[in-house]
Amino acid sequence: MFGKEHFEPRVSWRGMDPESGEDLWAVVHIGACLAADGAWEYEPPPSLRNDNWLARCLFSREEALRRAAVAVNQIKFKSRTFALWNKHYASRSA
């Protein structure tokens, strides 16, 4: 069976907003960041992140945690969510 680590996004600190001084956080999963529209995007190295990317992919800690909690049920590994893999393995052992 696949482990939960294939399905769990992480909330990672990405620095401070230079204007507000607020901490900025990203929802990350296997090299991708969750954007505000719910799509997963490639996370460029810090030197290549533009203002548009920062606005789409960085959030307050509370917002990042909320988005991660929603995303965990949408992440797929080999076309299945964690819940579908669990159902698949349960049906095979029955």
CORURZI-V642847 format. One record per pair of residues at least 12 apart in sequence whose C-alpha atoms are under 10 Angstrom apart, sorted by the first residue. I is the first residue (numbers start at 1). J is the second residue. If there is no record, write none. Layout:
((I	J) (I	J))
This chain:
((1	85) (1	86) (1	88) (1	89) (2	77) (2	82) (2	85) (2	86) (2	89) (3	82) (3	85) (4	72) (4	82) (5	29) (5	30) (5	82) (6	29) (6	30) (6	72) (6	75) (6	76) (6	77) (6	81) (6	82) (7	29) (7	30) (7	71) (7	72) (7	73) (7	74) (7	75) (7	76) (7	77) (7	80) (7	81) (7	82) (7	83) (8	28) (8	29) (8	30) (8	68) (8	69) (8	71) (8	72) (8	73) (8	75) (8	82) (9	26) (9	27) (9	28) (9	29) (9	30) (9	32) (9	33) (9	34) (9	65) (9	67) (9	68) (9	69) (9	70) (9	71) (9	72) (9	75) (10	25) (10	26) (10	27) (10	28) (10	29) (10	30) (10	33) (10	64) (10	65) (10	68) (10	69) (10	72) (11	25) (11	26) (11	27) (11	28) (11	29) (11	33) (11	59) (11	61) (11	62) (11	64) (11	65) (11	66) (11	67) (11	68) (12	24) (12	25) (12	26) (12	27) (12	28) (12	33) (12	58) (12	61) (12	64) (12	65) (13	25) (13	26) (13	27) (13	58) (13	59) (13	60) (13	61) (13	64) (14	26) (14	27) (14	46) (14	54) (14	58) (14	59) (15	46) (15	58) (17	54) (17	58) (17	60) (22	59) (22	60) (22	61) (23	58) (23	59) (23	60) (23	61) (24	54) (24	57) (24	58) (24	59) (24	60) (24	61) (24	63) (24	64) (25	57) (25	58) (25	59) (25	60) (25	61) (25	62) (25	63) (25	64) (25	65) (26	43) (26	54) (26	56) (26	57) (26	58) (26	59) (26	60) (26	61) (26	63) (26	64) (26	65) (26	67) (26	68) (27	40) (27	57) (27	58) (27	59) (27	61) (27	63) (27	64) (27	65) (27	66) (27	67) (27	68) (27	69) (27	71) (28	40) (28	41) (28	42) (28	43) (28	57) (28	64) (28	68) (29	41) (29	42) (29	43) (29	68) (29	71) (29	72) (29	75) (30	42) (30	43) (31	43) (31	44) (32	44) (32	57) (33	53) (33	56) (33	57) (33	58) (34	56) (34	57) (34	58) (34	64) (34	67) (34	68) (34	71) (35	53) (35	54) (35	55) (35	56) (35	57) (35	58) (35	59) (35	67) (36	55) (36	56) (36	57) (36	58) (36	59) (36	64) (36	67) (37	56) (37	57) (38	56) (38	57) (38	67) (38	70) (38	71) (38	74) (39	56) (39	57) (39	71) (40	57) (40	71) (40	75) (41	53) (41	56) (41	57) (43	57))
